[in-house]
Amino acid sequence: MVLHQLPLGRNAAINAECGNRADENRGVLPAFALGQRYYAPYNYPLDKMNVAASEIETIDKPFALPIFDRVLAEHGFDLKGRGNPDVVSSSNLQTTRIGNTAAIAVCPASTTSPGWLIYKVTAPHGAFEGLSVEVDGRAFVDRKKDPQVCVRVLAGVDEATTEIGEFHDAEDLNSLHRFDLSTIARGKGSILVRIEMHAPTVRPEFLDWCAVYGVRFTQPWPVDLTNLPQRTASVELSRKRNLLVSWRRDAELAIAEAEKADQPSMVQRARDAYAKGAYAQAYRLANQAICAKGP
């Protein structure tokens, strides 16, 4: 989402809820690397700020950007989606709204057995060359480590019985859980994918602690499009690149506004700085021209 916003100008990540927990600081590193103007760790223990800051004590380490595959189909349980895959069977599930959010999800209807659903996914052209499933969801017990509460993915051609992987102790709804199905799907026209939600140790009123609110099936890009130079840069270089993009747009907007201020010499200085790639300086000069119009 931040990468989408950068070409529109500098932006900020606010209200990153931390629940008064020092270990809830995963946003600090990407916020820095993505050139955020501000990052607000909301409800973060102030006496533990050194823990959050430790994420960016070293900025010469690699920062890999996410890879977005082609979306084949996606299923949202609020009845929204595109190219929805077929749900061929399901059991022991209930649909609910996850508390304090707008997310509509499915979760087990009881603790005694897992809730599950099976998708049939069909290749758009002949047979699959590769396939992945991305699961938006969570599986955790509050303030505990409990691998019994998990979301499990299985797949197969006739029956979805081969276990691909699982996630547990995953509380953050924004975390993306990606599973590569290529070894089973490659060369096949269709496969079955089973998603199970296990919640044997949670209290019945908290079954949505183990929930899925989105399922997305993706295909890799063709080799001729992915045979590109290495994309991973350091945290420091990534921040500089992203600031370059966002400052450039801020400078463009400021110069456009400054042109209304009847300060041609100051606007020209801003244009000259922009032409040299000094976007922050161009932004400052353009705002000086805007301010000169005022009282």
C-alpha positions, 0 to 999 in steps of 0.5 A: 500500500505504501509503494502505491502511495509513494508516487503521490508524495510523501506519506506517513504510517499512523496508528500502528497499534502495539497493544503495550507490547515491546515486541510489536514493532515490526512496522519500524523497519519497513516504515524507514525503508519505504521512506515514511515521513512519520511512524507512530507506534500507538500504545507502545511502552515508552520505556521500551523505545530502544527495542523498537529503535533497534530495528534500524540500528543497522541500515546496511542490511538487505531489504527485499521488496514483496513480489506480487504475482498475477491474481488468478482468483480470490475469495472474500467472505463478504461475497466480494472477489474476482474470478472466484474459485469454486468452493466444492465442500465445507464443514463446521464453519461459521461466518463472523465479523472479526471484533474491532474490524470490518473484516468478514471472516470464516472460523470454526463453529466449535472447538471439537473439530476443525472447520474446513473448506475445499476449493477447486482451482482450474488453470485458465489455459490448459495446465498450470505452470505454477500456482500459489495460495495466499491466505489472509487470516490469523491463528493465535491464543492471546499472550501465549504460544500455542501451535495447536491453534493453526490454519493448515493448507493441503492440496491434491489432484483428486483429494486435498490430502498432501499437507503444504504448510500451516501458520500459528501464533499469528495474531496480525490480520495484516500478515500475508501467509503464502503457500507454493502449490506448484509441485502439485499443480504443475502440468495439471488442469485443476487441483483441490485445495483444502484450508483447515482452521483448528481451534481446540484450545480457545474459549468458545467465545473467541473462535475468531482468533482462528479465522480466514477472511480472504483467499487468493490464488496467484500464478507466477510471472513468465520467465521472460518478465522475471529474468531481471537484475537483483531487486534486493537493496539495503535498507538505506538505499531503499529509503533513499530511492523511495524518498526520491520518488515521494519528494519529487512529487511533493516538489511538483505539486508545490511548484504548481501551487507556487506559480499562482503566487506571482513570484516568478524569480522564486519559482524559477529557482525552484524549477532549477533545483527540480531540474537538477534532481534536488527535489527537497530543495525545490519543495522548500523554494516553492513553498517560500514562493507560496509564503511570499504571497501571504501577509 
